[in-house]
Amino acid sequence: MTDWPMSRFALSRDGFNPFEFGLNRGNVRGLRWQWAADVGGVDWQATAPTVAGDRVYVGSGSVRDYRGSGALYALDDDSGHVVWRVPLDGSPVEPSPTVVRDVLLVSVTDASANSTLHGFSAVDGTSRWVTPVGSVPSSAVVVDGVAYVVTAGSSPAMFAVAVSDGARRWRVDLPGSVEGSAPAVADGMVFVVTADGAVVALDVTDGRVRWQVPLAGVVHRGPAVVDGRVHVGDDHGDLVAFDAGSGATLWRTVIPAGEMGIAVAYGLVYVAKGSVDGDSPALLAIDAATGGDPRWTTFHGTAISGPTVAGGVVYVGGTTGRLYGVDAVSGAHVWNPQEVVVNQTTNFDEIVVRNAALYTSNLDGSNGFVVKYTLPFRPLSRWWWSKYRFRPQRIPIGDPPPRPVAQQRQASATR
């Protein structure tokens, strides 16, 4: 069983689950809505879900009294029922939770814009520790028992906090401002981008700045670090790959302007570009090693945000409450459910795909919701077909495969 323990799946923040084999471009059309869980009252909005084991973790908070009140939920993965709920003195709306073994890390911001990083028991929701971390922190990324978070606003900083007891290891101020950019970790460094255009690499042990390079435009989303390359996109349309060790520019590709969300998989950078000045939103695939012109580009009629890649499918969505699945190789649309996920904006930057299931949540909807899609049936294995050669059929999950006709007749004769 594969977990989705943090924002964008892994330390690299690449939005790619390479261990997804149950859901793929051959069967994605079979996805069906399994459950929708209400995680708040009227005008509450939900964070992106985090899924670990048989639990789905999500935070929810009030839209009207933003950062005024909220709650943390653990939902049963099979039914969507609430396993436990913990009220919070603030809103966890900005980031998604992070799961590290039996510890659940959640950033909470109160009505005065003061923020804290909380460590909860993932089993029953009991509080273990609380650490002040400035204003509106990002989702945490954890390496060797240390959680790294970035605070937003005009005086941003990077914090390193021990997962065991919440003790602060170090803090480093960052240049400019930060707008919801989650850090990524690779090769002993933690990478973050600032909203006014800079990529900063810090040493994970002490926060020392290893390198820093400017960008041309505003950056709204964090970097993706894969194969020694730091991939970043700004709203001017610059998609840039930097060398993770030195900060040197490896390649730069210019696409139409718009807020970018990126994922990296199969040797490609998938860029979901929002609409600007009436320009159509788009999903593009660009060579991750060399950049250059897109391999393919596809459009659809909704503003889109960050992509998620799993099983050969790129998943995107947008403000109309629709989800889309696109073939990662060709860009052809392979899944577009007819139902609207929720009535308003959904948190499509954090579509979660694991174990033949897809999860998402609403960001600006009328109520806080988490939604799960699954495949209602599973095909029998190739081993079964090759061994018993009988007419193919699809059976419900959980039922044992039927015996071959010859075995059925033999069992009847011995009764």
NORWORA-V137085 format. One record per helix or strand of 2 or more residues. SS is the DSSP state (hx for helix, st for strand). FROM is the first residue (numbers start at 1). TO is the last residue. Records with the same first field share a line. If there is no record, write none. Layout:
BEGIN
SS=FROM-TO / FROM-TO
END
This chain:
BEGIN
st=16-17 / 31-42 / 44-46 / 50-52 / 55-62 / 70-76 / 82-88 / 98-100 / 103-109 / 115-121 / 127-132 / 141-143 / 146-151 / 157-162 / 168-173 / 184-186 / 189-194 / 198-203 / 209-214 / 224-226 / 229-233 / 238-243 / 249-254 / 260-265 / 268-273 / 282-287 / 291-299 / 308-310 / 313-318 / 323-327 / 333-335 / 352-354 / 357-362 / 367-375 / 377-379 / 394-396
hx=28-30 / 348-350 / 382-388 / 405-413
END
